[in-house]
Amino acid sequence: MIISRIKVGLVLSAATLALAGCGSTQGTDTAVGAGAGALGGAVLTGGSPIGVVGGAVVGGVVGNEVGKDR
């Protein structure tokens, strides 16, 4: 359980760092989507690495598409 929390923390930290480096709205939306997706994937799968990565990918794609509309 502690390892899962560490993994989620690392993913969220990486998403935060990615947000800091984004200069465009679309890039920011992609990073936010990936972070939210990773968190959602971790919660839904009990911290499974596949769930975290899958959630990050899906969230990143959704965030990227949202960023295109702005």
Secondary structure by P-SEA (a helix, b strand, c coil): caaaaaaaaaaaaaaaaaaaacccaaaaaaaaaaaaaaaaaaaaacccaaaaaaaaaaaaaaaaaaaaac
